[in-house]
Amino acid sequence: MEKKDFEAWLDNISITFLSLTDLQKNETLDHLISLSGAVQLRHLSNNLEILLKRDFLKLLPLELSFYLLKWLDPQTLLTCCLVSKQWNKVISACTEVWQTACKNLGWQIDDSVQDPLHWKKVYLKAILRMKQLKDHEAFETSSLIGHSARVYALYYKDGLLCTGSDDLSAKLWDVSTGQCIYGIQTHTCAAVKFDEQKLVTGSFDNTVACWEWGSGAKTQHFRGHTGAVFSVDYNDELDILVSGSADFTVKVWALSTGTCLNTLTGHTEWVTKVVLQKCKVKSLMHSPGDYILLSADKYEIKIWPIGREINCKCLKTLSVSEDRSISLQPRLHFDGKYIVCSSALGLYQWDFASYDILRVIKPPDFSNVSLLGFGEIFALLFDNRYLYIMDLRTEKLISRWPLPEYRKSKRGSSFLAGEMSWLNGLNGQNDMGLVFATSMPDHSIHLVLWKEHG
């Protein structure tokens, strides 16, 4: 056919083709394909790939590709990574997408990491750990055996757990190996706190004592309380030790000499918790860097300045009910910015700058749940049967772990949280070590530990 005749024929065919219905067009194409040979089919295949299979991630500028990817959820992106090596390379390098996905899971973000492929790897690790938490597979258990009587006092720091017992001894354990590092003879322990050189104990014999780990010698004895000492805290820089007692008082001592510097009165119940902490916020009553003392009883939390003056005045008293109808539990959290305490009504969080209640968190069936740890992202809670992790952004429980029948105590420190940094956000390195410890009726210590990443 001559070119001129062919062009006229093609115009007529095109006009007719455009007037057909979609079904008729499809039938026409099917008939033409059936009449085509290898050359025509190859031509058709090449042109269809150009028309229908445009790789927009390959064609678009990288900035535009990243902008489009931000609209997809992480699971879809992981599926898209399987399309081609090019797609996997572009999607894996989209740092903002993976950082956001990690944040949504409660993961800490280190902006100093420059590797563009780093955050996808972190997300994959994060999603695995969160799945383990959801499926109750993130933890494992262990036991420490060595005491011959009730273990009432526990304190954890940097991989080491101290236990104080009615068998008149205190032991220091390496949690990772289960080995006892030190064991010294003491009095009956209601509270313990330690560092590398020394151990401080509060006792049912109404005294506080300081012991040397290496020799086991008693280096200081603090006498003056007329009731059991349920809580102790100290600061070497200030040379101060504080103690809370069943005699309704808080005493401030010179750590090095054992001299009582101050007796703080005003509590009308046993003082079950004292915390000595540096303030991190400014208010009318304190500045950042000031040391603050908190003391708690069954109904009130009192805030005191740390000074050596006699008749020190309480700065503020916090409570959840004026008529004392609601009692507080002795698991007090204070990080210099916020005070958190649990009660039968829920978790109360106070702003330390204003002393205002910021929020009350009420999980389901909260009446028997106690606070263990509180962070920016997660809270660690427990009751008679389970250990719970709460996502504080949604106030939903995201994980639980079964607990054995442990020794229950309203006032003692016979259960505690282990590592706490992960409560401010997981990061792939802080989800290891001790999560929870409690003393058992058989005088052993039950440990809940992070399971290593699979």
Phi, psi and chi 1 to 4 in degrees:
 res  aa     phi    psi   chi1   chi2   chi3   chi4
   1 MET       -  134.4 -175.7 -177.8  -68.4      -
   2 GLU   -65.9  152.7  -65.5  -68.0  -27.0      -
   3 LYS   -58.1  -41.4 -178.0  177.9 -179.6 -179.1
   4 LYS   -65.6  -43.4 -175.2  176.4 -179.5 -178.7
   5 ASP   -66.1  -38.1  -65.4  -23.4      -      -
   6 PHE   -63.4  -42.5  171.7   73.9      -      -
   7 GLU   -64.4  -38.3  -71.3  176.3  -10.8      -
   8 ALA   -66.9  -43.3      -      -      -      -
   9 TRP   -60.2  -42.3  173.9   83.5      -      -
  10 LEU   -65.2  -38.3 -171.4   59.7      -      -
  11 ASP   -63.7  -43.2  -74.1  -20.4      -      -
  12 ASN   -64.0  -44.7  -69.7  -29.7      -      -
  13 ILE   -61.3  -40.5  -70.5  -67.1      -      -
  14 SER   -64.8  -42.5  -61.5      -      -      -
  15 ILE   -64.3  -41.7  -67.5  169.9      -      -
  16 THR   -65.9  -42.6  -55.8      -      -      -
  17 PHE   -60.8  -39.8 -175.9   79.7      -      -
  18 LEU   -68.4  -21.7  -69.4  173.5      -      -
  19 SER   -85.7   -9.1   66.5      -      -      -
  20 LEU   -76.1  161.5  -59.4  176.3      -      -
  21 THR   -76.8  168.3   64.7      -      -      -
  22 ASP   -60.6  -39.7  -74.2  -22.4      -      -
  23 LEU   -64.4  -42.3 -178.4   60.8      -      -
  24 GLN   -65.9  -38.1  -69.8  169.9  -26.0      -
  25 LYS   -61.4  -43.0  -72.4  178.3 -178.9  178.2
  26 ASN   -63.6  -41.5  -69.5  -17.1      -      -
  27 GLU   -65.0  -38.2  -70.6 -179.9    1.8      -
  28 THR   -63.0  -45.8  -57.5      -      -      -
  29 LEU   -63.8  -43.0  -70.4  173.7      -      -
  30 ASP   -58.6  -41.2  -70.8  -20.6      -      -
  31 HIS   -66.3  -42.0 -176.4   66.9      -      -
  32 LEU   -65.0  -39.9  -71.2  174.0      -      -
  33 ILE   -64.1  -37.8  -69.5  171.4      -      -
  34 SER   -67.1  -24.5   68.4      -      -      -
  35 LEU   -88.7   -8.9  -62.0  175.0      -      -
  36 SER   -82.5  149.0  -60.5      -      -      -
  37 GLY   -96.8 -170.0      -      -      -      -
  38 ALA   -62.7  -38.3      -      -      -      -
  39 VAL   -64.8  -43.9  174.0      -      -      -
  40 GLN   -67.9  -41.1  -71.2   75.6   42.7      -
  41 LEU   -64.9  -38.8  -68.3  173.9      -      -
  42 ARG   -64.2  -41.9 -171.7 -179.9  -55.8  111.6
  43 HIS   -61.0  -42.2  175.0   78.6      -      -
  44 LEU   -64.3  -42.8 -175.1   63.4      -      -
  45 SER   -63.5  -43.2  174.6      -      -      -
  46 ASN   -64.2  -41.2  -68.5  -23.0      -      -
  47 ASN   -74.7  -35.0  -79.6  -82.1      -      -
  48 LEU   -64.0  -38.5  -79.2  175.0      -      -
  49 GLU   -62.5  -38.7 -175.1  167.3   -0.9      -
  50 ILE   -67.4  -39.8  -65.7  171.8      -      -
  51 LEU   -77.9  -39.1  -69.2  170.4      -      -
  52 LEU  -106.0  -22.7  -58.8  178.8      -      -
  53 LYS  -114.9   54.7  -61.5 -178.1 -179.8  179.4
  54 ARG   -78.9  122.4  -67.3 -174.7  179.4 -178.3
  55 ASP   -86.1   92.9 -169.8  -20.1      -      -
  56 PHE   -66.6  -31.9   69.1   91.4      -      -
  57 LEU   -65.6  -29.6  -79.8 -173.2      -      -
  58 LYS   -80.8  -31.5 -170.9  175.4 -179.2 -179.9
  59 LEU   -88.5  -32.6  -63.1  173.4      -      -
  60 LEU   -76.4  153.7  -73.6  174.0      -      -
  61 PRO   -60.7  150.2  -21.0   30.8      -      -
  62 LEU   -57.8  -39.3 -159.2   56.7      -      -
  63 GLU   -61.9  -40.6  -66.4   79.5    5.0      -
  64 LEU   -69.4  -37.6  -83.2  177.9      -      -
  65 SER   -60.6  -45.4  -64.1      -      -      -
  66 PHE   -61.5  -39.6  -73.2  167.0      -      -
  67 TYR   -63.0  -42.4  176.6   78.1      -      -
  68 LEU   -67.5  -38.3  -68.9  174.4      -      -
  69 LEU   -65.9  -27.5  -67.9  172.1      -      -
  70 LYS   -63.0  -18.2  -74.3 -167.4  -65.7 -175.3
  71 TRP   -86.8   -5.7  -65.0   93.7      -      -
  72 LEU   -99.4  148.3  -61.2  178.9      -      -
  73 ASP   -78.2  157.9   63.6   89.7      -      -
  74 PRO   -57.5  -38.7  -25.0   33.7      -      -
  75 GLN   -65.0  -39.5 -163.9   56.4   49.4      -
  76 THR   -64.7  -39.5  -59.0      -      -      -
  77 LEU   -63.2  -40.5  -71.9  173.2      -      -
  78 LEU   -62.4  -37.8  -70.6  175.2      -      -
  79 THR   -65.4  -40.5  -56.4      -      -      -
  80 CYS   -64.0  -28.2  -69.0      -      -      -
  81 CYS   -62.2  -19.7  -73.9      -      -      -
  82 LEU   -84.8   -7.3  -57.3  175.7      -      -
  83 VAL   -65.1  -49.5  171.0      -      -      -
  84 SER  -162.0  166.4   68.4      -      -      -
  85 LYS   -62.0  -37.0  -70.9 -177.1  178.8  179.2
  86 GLN   -65.3  -45.1  176.8   66.3   21.4      -
  87 TRP   -63.2  -43.6  -83.3   43.9      -      -
  88 ASN   -60.0  -41.0 -177.3   52.2      -      -
  89 LYS   -65.2  -45.5 -178.1  179.0  178.9 -179.2
  90 VAL   -67.7  -46.9  172.0      -      -      -
  91 ILE   -66.5  -40.6  -66.1  170.1      -      -
  92 SER   -65.0  -28.0  -62.5      -      -      -
  93 ALA   -87.5    0.4      -      -      -      -
  94 CYS   -82.0   82.6 -169.7      -      -      -
  95 THR   -57.5  -45.3  -59.3      -      -      -
  96 GLU   -60.8  -39.3 -174.7  179.2  -11.0      -
  97 VAL   -62.1  -47.6  165.4      -      -      -
  98 TRP   -74.6  -33.7  -61.3  112.8      -      -
  99 GLN   -62.4  -44.6  -78.8 -171.8  -18.2      -
 100 THR   -62.0  -41.5  -59.1      -      -      -
 101 ALA   -63.2  -39.5      -      -      -      -
 102 CYS   -66.4  -43.0  -71.2      -      -      -
 103 LYS   -59.9  -40.7  -75.0  179.7 -178.0  177.1
 104 ASN   -64.6  -23.8  -69.3  -21.2      -      -
 105 LEU   -87.7   -3.2  -71.3  175.6      -      -
 106 GLY    89.5   27.6      -      -      -      -
 107 TRP   -97.9  142.7 -129.7 -109.3      -      -
 108 GLN   -76.0  145.4  -68.1  179.3    3.7      -
 109 ILE  -115.2  123.8  -59.5  -59.5      -      -
 110 ASP  -103.4  103.4 -178.1   -0.3      -      -
 111 ASP   -69.3  -11.4  -67.1  -39.3      -      -
 112 SER   -77.1  -14.8   65.0      -      -      -
 113 VAL   -72.5  120.4  177.8      -      -      -
 114 GLN   -95.3  -19.3  -61.9  -61.6  -44.5      -
 115 ASP   -61.3  115.4  179.6    6.1      -      -
 116 PRO   -66.6  -21.5   22.5  -32.5      -      -
 117 LEU   -90.2   -4.0  -56.2 -179.5      -      -
 118 HIS   -64.5  -43.2  171.5   76.4      -      -
 119 TRP   -76.1  -25.1  -69.4  106.9      -      -
 120 LYS   -67.3  -40.3 -179.6 -170.1  170.2 -170.5
 121 LYS   -63.1  -41.5  -62.6  174.6 -174.6  175.3
 122 VAL   -62.7  -41.7  171.7      -      -      -
 123 TYR   -61.8  -43.2  174.8   77.0      -      -
 124 LEU   -62.2  -38.2  -67.7  172.9      -      -
 125 LYS   -67.9  -40.6 -166.9  173.6 -175.3  178.3
 126 ALA   -65.5  -43.7      -      -      -      -
 127 ILE   -66.2  -32.0 -157.0   73.5      -      -
 128 LEU   -67.0  -45.5  172.5   61.7      -      -
 129 ARG   -65.4  -40.7 -178.4   55.6   98.7 -170.6
 130 MET   -67.4  -33.7  -61.1  -49.8  -70.4      -
 131 LYS   -66.3  -39.6 -176.5  179.0 -174.7  -58.7
 132 GLN   -62.4  -40.9  -71.1  175.5  -22.3      -
 133 LEU   -63.0  -44.3  -74.4  170.8      -      -
 134 LYS   -64.7  -37.3 -177.6  179.0  178.7 -178.7
 135 ASP   -90.0    8.1  -64.5  -18.4      -      -
 136 HIS    60.5   40.2  -39.3  -54.8      -      -
 137 GLU  -123.7   13.9  -62.5  175.1  -10.3      -
 138 ALA   -87.0  -15.5      -      -      -      -
 139 PHE  -119.3  165.6  -56.0  136.0      -      -
 140 GLU  -141.1  166.9   57.2 -170.5    4.3      -
 141 THR  -121.2  158.8   60.2      -      -      -
 142 SER  -153.8  171.6 -179.9      -      -      -
 143 SER  -136.7  148.9  -66.0      -      -      -
 144 LEU  -113.8  126.9  -57.5  175.8      -      -
 145 ILE  -123.6  129.4  -59.7  172.9      -      -
 146 GLY   177.1  -23.2      -      -      -      -
 147 HIS   -87.6  154.7  -75.1  -69.4      -      -
 148 SER  -113.4    5.1   58.9      -      -      -
 149 ALA  -148.8  178.8      -      -      -      -
 150 ARG   -51.2  133.2  176.2 -175.5   69.4  162.4
 151 VAL  -100.3  114.1  177.6      -      -      -
 152 TYR  -105.4  -28.5 -165.0   85.5      -      -
 153 ALA  -117.5  132.9      -      -      -      -
 154 LEU  -133.9  144.7  -58.7  172.5      -      -
 155 TYR  -150.9  134.6 -175.5   80.6      -      -
 156 TYR  -120.6  140.8  176.5   81.5      -      -
 157 LYS  -161.4  125.4  178.6 -176.8  178.2 -177.0
 158 ASP    51.6   47.4  -61.3  -26.9      -      -
 159 GLY    83.8    0.2      -      -      -      -
 160 LEU  -116.2  138.6  -58.1  175.4      -      -
 161 LEU  -120.1  127.3  178.4   68.2      -      -
 162 CYS  -103.4  136.2 -180.0      -      -      -
 163 THR  -125.9  133.3   57.5      -      -      -
 164 GLY  -117.7  133.9      -      -      -      -
 165 SER  -129.6  162.7  170.0      -      -      -
 166 ASP   -72.7   -5.8  -75.4   -8.7      -      -
 167 ASP   -81.7   14.2   62.4   11.4      -      -
 168 LEU    63.8   38.7  -55.9 -177.5      -      -
 169 SER  -141.9  158.7   75.8      -      -      -
 170 ALA  -128.4  139.7      -      -      -      -
 171 LYS  -127.1  147.7  -63.1 -179.0 -175.9  -66.0
 172 LEU  -115.3  123.6 -171.0   64.7      -      -
 173 TRP  -115.5  142.6  -51.4   81.2      -      -
 174 ASP   -86.6  111.6 -176.2  -33.4      -      -
 175 VAL   -63.8  -35.9  170.4      -      -      -
 176 SER   -68.4  -32.4   61.7      -      -      -
 177 THR  -106.0  -19.2   64.2      -      -      -
 178 GLY    78.3    9.5      -      -      -      -
 179 GLN   -86.9  142.3  -62.6  -61.8  -51.0      -
 180 CYS   -84.4  119.8 -180.0      -      -      -
 181 ILE   -85.5  -46.6  -58.3  171.1      -      -
 182 TYR  -132.2  150.0  -69.6  113.5      -      -
 183 GLY  -143.0  120.7      -      -      -      -
 184 ILE  -129.4  152.7   60.3  176.3      -      -
 185 GLN   -80.8  131.8  -67.5  -59.8  -54.7      -
 186 THR  -136.7 -165.5   61.1      -      -      -
 187 HIS   -94.7 -177.5   46.5 -173.5      -      -
 188 THR   -65.3  131.8   57.8      -      -      -
 189 CYS  -106.1  124.5  -64.3      -      -      -
 190 ALA  -102.4  -19.5      -      -      -      -
 191 ALA  -153.8  145.1      -      -      -      -
 192 VAL  -139.5  149.3  -68.1      -      -      -
 193 LYS  -151.2  144.3 -175.2  176.2 -179.3  179.7
 194 PHE  -143.9  165.5   70.3   90.6      -      -
 195 ASP  -137.8 -163.5   55.2   40.5      -      -
 196 GLU   -64.3  -32.9  -67.5   78.5    1.9      -
 197 GLN   -98.7  -32.9  -73.2   76.9   38.7      -
 198 LYS  -136.9  164.5   64.2 -178.8  175.5  -64.9
 199 LEU  -127.1  133.0  165.1   69.0      -      -
 200 VAL  -112.5  131.2  173.5      -      -      -
 201 THR  -125.8  137.5   57.8      -      -      -
 202 GLY  -103.0  140.1      -      -      -      -
 203 SER  -127.0  159.5  175.4      -      -      -
 204 PHE   -71.3   -9.8  -67.8  103.8      -      -
 205 ASP   -87.0   12.8   67.5    9.0      -      -
 206 ASN    76.7   11.6  -53.2  -14.7      -      -
 207 THR  -121.6  168.1   70.0      -      -      -
 208 VAL  -120.0  142.2  178.9      -      -      -
 209 ALA  -136.0  153.6      -      -      -      -
 210 CYS  -119.0  131.4 -174.0      -      -      -
 211 TRP  -125.5  151.3  -43.9   79.5      -      -
 212 GLU   -97.3  126.2 -172.0  178.9   75.4      -
 213 TRP   -61.3  -48.1  -80.0  122.6      -      -
 214 GLY   -59.3  -47.5      -      -      -      -
 215 SER   -99.9  -18.4   65.1      -      -      -
 216 GLY    78.2    6.3      -      -      -      -
 217 ALA   -76.5  145.6      -      -      -      -
 218 LYS   -82.0  116.6 -174.9 -166.6  -60.5 -178.9
 219 THR   -96.7  -16.6   58.0      -      -      -
 220 GLN  -158.7  144.8 -156.9   59.2 -104.8      -
 221 HIS  -130.7  125.2 -150.6  170.6      -      -
 222 PHE  -108.7  109.3  -54.3   82.0      -      -
 223 ARG  -113.7  139.7  -58.8  175.9 -175.0  -88.8
 224 GLY   160.7  -29.0      -      -      -      -
 225 HIS   -69.7  152.8  -79.0  -63.7      -      -
 226 THR  -114.3   14.8   57.7      -      -      -
 227 GLY  -146.8  168.6      -      -      -      -
 228 ALA   -56.9  144.9      -      -      -      -
 229 VAL   -98.9  111.3  178.6      -      -      -
 230 PHE   -94.1  -14.9  -72.5  118.5      -      -
 231 SER  -153.1  141.0 -177.3      -      -      -
 232 VAL  -136.9  152.0  -66.1      -      -      -
 233 ASP  -152.1  155.3 -157.2   -5.7      -      -
 234 TYR  -152.6  164.2   65.2   85.0      -      -
 235 ASN  -142.7  117.1 -176.7  -78.5      -      -
 236 ASP   -66.2  -36.7  -72.7  -56.3      -      -
 237 GLU   -61.5  -40.7  178.9 -173.8  -15.1      -
 238 LEU   -85.4  -11.7  -62.3  176.1      -      -
 239 ASP    55.3   46.1 -171.7   31.9      -      -
 240 ILE  -130.0  140.0  -81.0 -179.7      -      -
 241 LEU  -124.7  138.8 -179.6  146.2      -      -
 242 VAL  -122.8  147.7  -67.0      -      -      -
 243 SER  -140.7  142.3   55.9      -      -      -
 244 GLY  -116.3  137.5      -      -      -      -
 245 SER  -132.8  165.6  169.4      -      -      -
 246 ALA   -72.5   -6.2      -      -      -      -
 247 ASP   -85.8   12.2   63.6   10.1      -      -
 248 PHE    73.5   11.7  -56.2  169.9      -      -
 249 THR  -118.6  161.1   69.4      -      -      -
 250 VAL  -116.4  131.3  176.3      -      -      -
 251 LYS  -114.0  141.7  -73.0 -172.6  179.6  -69.5
 252 VAL  -111.1  124.8 -178.5      -      -      -
 253 TRP  -120.6  154.2  -46.6   80.5      -      -
 254 ALA   -78.8  116.9      -      -      -      -
 255 LEU   -61.9  -38.5 -179.2   59.4      -      -
 256 SER   -78.3  -29.4   57.5      -      -      -
 257 THR  -110.4  -18.6   65.6      -      -      -
 258 GLY    83.6    5.9      -      -      -      -
 259 THR   -76.6  135.9  -54.3      -      -      -
 260 CYS   -79.5  118.6 -177.7      -      -      -
 261 LEU   -90.8  -28.3  -54.4  173.5      -      -
 262 ASN  -162.2  144.5 -132.3  -32.3      -      -
 263 THR  -121.1  117.3  -61.8      -      -      -
 264 LEU   -97.1  122.3  -51.4  179.4      -      -
 265 THR  -114.7  165.1   60.1      -      -      -
 266 GLY   136.1  -23.9      -      -      -      -
 267 HIS   -72.7  145.9  -75.2  -75.7      -      -
 268 THR  -117.5   11.1   56.6      -      -      -
 269 GLU  -138.9  171.6  -65.4  -77.0  -18.6      -
 270 TRP   -56.2  134.1  -67.2    4.2      -      -
 271 VAL   -85.7  108.7 -179.7      -      -      -
 272 THR   -99.7   -9.5   54.5      -      -      -
 273 LYS  -151.4  132.7 -172.0   68.9  175.8  176.7
 274 VAL  -127.5  140.1  -70.2      -      -      -
 275 VAL  -134.4  127.1  177.6      -      -      -
 276 LEU  -108.4  116.1 -167.6   57.8      -      -
 277 GLN  -146.3  145.8  171.6   71.2   41.0      -
 278 LYS   -79.1  132.0 -171.0  177.3  -74.9 -171.3
 279 CYS   -73.4  144.5  174.5      -      -      -
 280 LYS  -117.4    1.6  -63.7  179.2 -178.4  177.8
 281 VAL  -132.7  161.3  -68.0      -      -      -
 282 LYS  -102.7  139.1 -178.8  176.3  178.5   56.6
 283 SER  -146.7 -173.5   79.2      -      -      -
 284 LEU   -68.6  -21.6  -65.9  174.4      -      -
 285 MET  -106.3  -14.1  -61.7 -176.5 -176.5      -
 286 HIS  -156.2  163.5   40.5   69.6      -      -
 287 SER  -123.9  159.8  -59.1      -      -      -
 288 PRO   -57.7  134.3  -26.4   35.1      -      -
 289 GLY   100.0  -18.3      -      -      -      -
 290 ASP   -69.9  141.1  -68.3  -13.9      -      -
 291 TYR   -84.8  135.6  -83.1   94.0      -      -
 292 ILE  -125.1  143.3  -60.9  -66.7      -      -
 293 LEU  -111.0  127.7  168.6   61.6      -      -
 294 LEU  -111.5  138.0  -94.2   64.8      -      -
 295 SER  -133.8  141.8   59.0      -      -      -
 296 ALA  -132.1  141.6      -      -      -      -
 297 ASP  -122.4 -159.7   63.2   29.2      -      -
 298 LYS   -67.3  -26.3 -170.9  176.3 -179.5  179.7
 299 TYR  -124.0  -19.5  -61.7  108.1      -      -
 300 GLU  -135.6  152.6  -64.7  178.0  -24.0      -
 301 ILE  -117.3  123.1  -59.5  168.4      -      -
 302 LYS  -108.4  142.0  -69.1 -174.7  177.6  -67.5
 303 ILE  -115.1  126.1  -58.1  166.0      -      -
 304 TRP  -125.1  147.6  -48.2   83.7      -      -
 305 PRO   -77.9  151.9   30.1  -33.3      -      -
 306 ILE   -96.7  110.5  -75.0  -64.2      -      -
 307 GLY  -153.1  170.0      -      -      -      -
 308 ARG  -101.1    8.6  -66.0  176.6 -179.6 -115.5
 309 GLU   -74.9  146.4   67.1  -85.1   12.2      -
 310 ILE   -75.9  152.5  -55.3  -60.2      -      -
 311 ASN    60.5   43.7  -61.3  -37.1      -      -
 312 CYS   -59.6  135.0  178.9      -      -      -
 313 LYS   -93.5  138.0  -61.2  -62.7 -176.7 -176.5
 314 CYS   -67.5  129.8  175.7      -      -      -
 315 LEU   -73.9  -38.8  -63.7  175.7      -      -
 316 LYS  -162.6  146.4 -173.9   71.4  175.1  178.5
 317 THR  -119.9  126.3  -61.2      -      -      -
 318 LEU  -109.8  142.2  -54.0  176.4      -      -
 319 SER  -153.6  168.3   64.2      -      -      -
 320 VAL  -107.1   -8.6  -62.4      -      -      -
 321 SER  -152.0  128.3   60.0      -      -      -
 322 GLU   -67.4  -30.3  -65.8 -177.7    3.1      -
 323 ASP   -90.9    8.3   60.8   -2.5      -      -
 324 ARG    61.2   29.3  -63.2 -164.3  164.3 -159.8
 325 SER   -80.9  -19.0   58.8      -      -      -
 326 ILE  -117.1  122.6  -54.8  -61.4      -      -
 327 SER   -95.3  154.2   60.9      -      -      -
 328 LEU   -96.5  149.3  -60.4  173.6      -      -
 329 GLN   -92.3  150.8  -63.1  174.5   -1.2      -
 330 PRO   -78.8   15.3   27.0  -33.5      -      -
 331 ARG   -93.7   83.1  -47.5  -68.0  147.9 -162.5
 332 LEU   -92.6  133.2  179.1   66.9      -      -
 333 HIS  -116.1  130.1  168.2   86.8      -      -
 334 PHE  -145.6  118.9  176.7   49.7      -      -
 335 ASP  -112.1   12.1   61.5    1.6      -      -
 336 GLY    95.6  -16.2      -      -      -      -
 337 LYS  -117.0  -40.3  -65.2 -179.8 -179.7  178.5
 338 TYR  -132.8  147.5  -53.9  106.8      -      -
 339 ILE  -110.3  131.3  -59.9  170.6      -      -
 340 VAL  -130.7  134.0 -175.6      -      -      -
 341 CYS  -147.1  148.2 -165.2      -      -      -
 342 SER  -102.1  152.7   56.3      -      -      -
 343 SER  -144.5 -178.9   73.9      -      -      -
 344 ALA   -65.1  -20.1      -      -      -      -
 345 LEU   -90.1  -15.3  -68.1 -178.6      -      -
 346 GLY   139.9 -170.0      -      -      -      -
 347 LEU   -87.2  125.8  -76.7  176.1      -      -
 348 TYR  -103.7  130.1  -80.2   77.2      -      -
 349 GLN  -119.6  120.3 -177.7 -178.9   16.7      -
 350 TRP  -104.7  142.8  -73.2  -90.3      -      -
 351 ASP   -81.4  123.1  175.2   38.2      -      -
 352 PHE   -72.9  -21.3 -166.0   59.3      -      -
 353 ALA   -72.8  -38.3      -      -      -      -
 354 SER  -111.3  -13.4   64.0      -      -      -
 355 TYR    65.4   13.0  -58.5  131.2      -      -
 356 ASP   -81.1  148.8  -68.4  -26.3      -      -
 357 ILE   -75.0  118.2  -65.3  175.5      -      -
 358 LEU   -79.3  -41.1  -68.7 -180.0      -      -
 359 ARG  -164.9  158.6   59.9  174.5  169.8  169.8
 360 VAL  -121.9  119.1 -178.5      -      -      -
 361 ILE   -98.9  123.6  -57.6  170.2      -      -
 362 LYS  -122.7   86.3  -61.7 -178.6  179.3 -179.4
 363 PRO   -67.3  163.8  -13.9   27.5      -      -
 364 PRO   -61.9  140.2   19.4  -31.2      -      -
 365 ASP    52.4   54.9 -169.3   25.9      -      -
 366 PHE   -82.1   -8.5 -161.9   87.7      -      -
 367 SER   -57.8  -29.2   56.5      -      -      -
 368 ASN  -111.0   10.6  -65.4  -45.5      -      -
 369 VAL   -93.0  135.0  176.8      -      -      -
 370 SER  -114.6  154.3  -63.6      -      -      -
 371 LEU   -87.8  133.8  172.6   69.3      -      -
 372 LEU  -111.4  -43.6  -77.9  165.8      -      -
 373 GLY  -155.0  151.1      -      -      -      -
 374 PHE  -141.3  127.2 -167.3   92.4      -      -
 375 GLY  -129.2 -164.2      -      -      -      -
 376 GLU   -76.9  -29.1  -64.2  174.0    6.8      -
 377 ILE  -113.8  -44.4  -55.2  -65.7      -      -
 378 PHE  -123.0  157.5  -58.0  111.1      -      -
 379 ALA  -126.2  144.4      -      -      -      -
 380 LEU  -108.0  122.2 -172.6   63.3      -      -
 381 LEU  -128.4  164.9  -47.7  167.5      -      -
 382 PHE  -157.3  158.4   77.1  116.8      -      -
 383 ASP  -135.1 -160.7   62.2   15.5      -      -
 384 ASN   -67.6  -17.1  -67.1  -20.2      -      -
 385 ARG  -119.5  -30.7  -63.4 -177.9  -58.5  157.3
 386 TYR  -137.2  155.3  -66.5  101.8      -      -
 387 LEU   -98.9  132.5 -173.1   67.6      -      -
 388 TYR  -120.8  147.1  -58.5   98.2      -      -
 389 ILE  -115.8  127.1  -63.5  176.1      -      -
 390 MET  -111.2  135.1  174.1 -173.5  -76.4      -
 391 ASP   -83.5  110.6 -172.1  -31.8      -      -
 392 LEU   -70.1  -16.1  -68.5  170.5      -      -
 393 ARG   -73.6  -31.8  -61.5  166.4  -60.6  177.2
 394 THR  -111.6  -11.5   61.2      -      -      -
 395 GLU    58.8   32.2  -59.7 -176.9    4.5      -
 396 LYS  -108.2  145.1  -56.3  -75.3 -172.9 -174.4
 397 LEU   -79.4  124.5  -61.8  177.1      -      -
 398 ILE  -107.4  -11.8   61.9  169.7      -      -
 399 SER  -159.2  155.8 -177.7      -      -      -
 400 ARG  -147.6  156.9   72.0  178.4 -171.6 -178.7
 401 TRP  -140.3  131.3 -177.7  -98.6      -      -
 402 PRO   -68.8  141.7   23.9  -33.1      -      -
 403 LEU  -115.3  148.5  -65.0  175.8      -      -
 404 PRO   -78.0  177.6   30.4  -35.5      -      -
 405 GLU   -73.0   97.0  -75.0  -69.7  -35.1      -
 406 TYR   -93.8  169.4   54.7   86.7      -      -
 407 ARG   -75.0  116.4 -178.3 -176.7  -64.7  -77.9
 408 LYS   -88.3  137.4  -61.5  170.8 -178.2   63.4
 409 SER  -144.5  130.3  167.4      -      -      -
 410 LYS   -76.7  -32.3  -66.1  -68.6 -174.0 -177.5
 411 ARG  -117.1  -19.3  -60.8 -179.4  175.3   87.5
 412 GLY   -83.7  175.4      -      -      -      -
 413 SER  -103.9   43.8   54.4      -      -      -
 414 SER   -84.0    9.8   54.1      -      -      -
 415 PHE  -150.7  147.3   33.0   76.2      -      -
 416 LEU  -158.0  164.9   51.6   68.0      -      -
 417 ALA   -86.5  151.8      -      -      -      -
 418 GLY   -91.6 -119.4      -      -      -      -
 419 GLU   -60.9  136.8  -60.3  -69.4  -14.6      -
 420 MET  -116.1  -13.5  -58.5  -82.7  -87.4      -
 421 SER   -62.1  -29.9   61.8      -      -      -
 422 TRP   -67.0  -19.0   65.1  -89.0      -      -
 423 LEU   -65.3  -21.3  -63.8  174.9      -      -
 424 ASN   -88.2    4.9  -67.3  -38.0      -      -
 425 GLY   128.0  131.2      -      -      -      -
 426 LEU   -72.2  155.7  -67.1  157.6      -      -
 427 ASN  -142.6    7.6   62.2   15.5      -      -
 428 GLY    90.8  -15.5      -      -      -      -
 429 GLN  -115.2  -24.0  -83.0   79.4   46.9      -
 430 ASN   -93.0   -0.9   58.6    7.9      -      -
 431 ASP   -93.2   67.3   51.3  -17.0      -      -
 432 MET  -154.3  159.7   58.4  179.8   63.6      -
 433 GLY    87.3 -156.6      -      -      -      -
 434 LEU   -77.6  135.2 -175.8   65.9      -      -
 435 VAL  -104.4  -43.4  179.5      -      -      -
 436 PHE  -155.5  143.6  173.1   77.5      -      -
 437 ALA  -138.6  144.4      -      -      -      -
 438 THR  -149.8  148.6 -176.5      -      -      -
 439 SER   -81.8  148.2   57.9      -      -      -
 440 MET  -112.0  159.5  -59.7  -64.7  -69.7      -
 441 PRO   -58.6  -25.1  -25.8   34.8      -      -
 442 ASP   -89.0   13.4   63.9   -1.0      -      -
 443 HIS    76.2    3.3  -41.7  -43.1      -      -
 444 SER   -84.2  172.8   66.2      -      -      -
 445 ILE  -115.3  122.3  -48.8  -59.1      -      -
 446 HIS   -90.2  125.5  178.3   78.8      -      -
 447 LEU  -112.6  138.3  -53.3  179.2      -      -
 448 VAL  -112.2  123.3  177.5      -      -      -
 449 LEU  -123.3  152.0  -54.9  138.8      -      -
 450 TRP   -64.1  134.8  -77.6  103.5      -      -
 451 LYS   -79.5  141.1 -169.7 -178.1  -68.4 -177.1
 452 GLU   -62.4  151.8  -70.4 -172.6   13.8      -
 453 HIS   -61.8  135.7  -77.8  -82.6      -      -
 454 GLY   -77.1      -      -      -      -      -
